[in-house]
């Protein structure tokens, strides 16, 4: 049997910030042994993701919602597509009337680096982000002016109404970006917008990677939130976690129990058939 399994991470294979359950990892190793290729497609960065995927088998990893794709463990770059630095002034302007600023994420294998200005954030939101930063062990660098270089992603955090206004500004200004709003996996009622270059999303990453691979077989994808929608649309079989938003559940061929119950195992078994 051969095919391709594409997996979101947070809320799909785990509900923990740092680990994937051993039972899930063992099942995924078995899938690779059966002839499946395995790719994780996540909004996380490379250094935040690789330590938690303790697989015996090689796999592929698309990070920052598909801005970069690597083979692991070789770290071979399969493809990348970054934001044009000329967009940064506009991305700053659209949040000036909101309680959030932007976090500009750099691309490195060794550590998470993001650039920020504390004065752009409300006190409550910044305190939340500091707690989040400590848990995720990100390296933040405060700047007066953002570096004029290519970046994989820019993120905005806040409550849903604020982020909806920011996305509305993007649309009205004609900024060609992919920028879904999802629930922040860290919790506490906050949401996150992850802006990537136009056309850079999980579905694009899956399609690009599927064209790269040599094996045939079905494309099976599993996810739980709005940034997984394009990936699910690109798949032949769609596994959706039971606690996903209704619009995502409506796409499902298989509805699986949530990540807290390791539902991905039974969900993939049913999709594989």
Secondary structure as GFF3:
##gff-version 3
##sequence-region A 1 273
A	DSSP	beta_strand	3	7	.	.	.	ID=ss1
A	DSSP	alpha_helix	22	33	.	.	.	ID=ss2
A	DSSP	beta_strand	36	41	.	.	.	ID=ss3
A	DSSP	alpha_helix	46	49	.	.	.	ID=ss4
A	DSSP	three_ten_helix	50	52	.	.	.	ID=ss5
A	DSSP	beta_strand	59	63	.	.	.	ID=ss6
A	DSSP	three_ten_helix	64	66	.	.	.	ID=ss7
A	DSSP	beta_strand	68	72	.	.	.	ID=ss8
A	DSSP	beta_strand	77	80	.	.	.	ID=ss9
A	DSSP	three_ten_helix	85	87	.	.	.	ID=ss10
A	DSSP	alpha_helix	88	93	.	.	.	ID=ss11
A	DSSP	beta_strand	103	105	.	.	.	ID=ss12
A	DSSP	beta_strand	113	116	.	.	.	ID=ss13
A	DSSP	three_ten_helix	118	120	.	.	.	ID=ss14
A	DSSP	alpha_helix	123	136	.	.	.	ID=ss15
A	DSSP	beta_strand	139	142	.	.	.	ID=ss16
A	DSSP	beta_strand	153	158	.	.	.	ID=ss17
A	DSSP	alpha_helix	160	172	.	.	.	ID=ss18
A	DSSP	beta_strand	177	178	.	.	.	ID=ss19
A	DSSP	beta_strand	181	183	.	.	.	ID=ss20
A	DSSP	beta_strand	191	197	.	.	.	ID=ss21
A	DSSP	alpha_helix	202	212	.	.	.	ID=ss22
A	DSSP	beta_strand	218	223	.	.	.	ID=ss23
A	DSSP	three_ten_helix	226	228	.	.	.	ID=ss24
A	DSSP	alpha_helix	229	234	.	.	.	ID=ss25
A	DSSP	beta_strand	237	241	.	.	.	ID=ss26
A	DSSP	alpha_helix	246	249	.	.	.	ID=ss27
A	DSSP	beta_strand	254	256	.	.	.	ID=ss28
A	DSSP	three_ten_helix	259	261	.	.	.	ID=ss29
A	DSSP	alpha_helix	263	272	.	.	.	ID=ss30
###
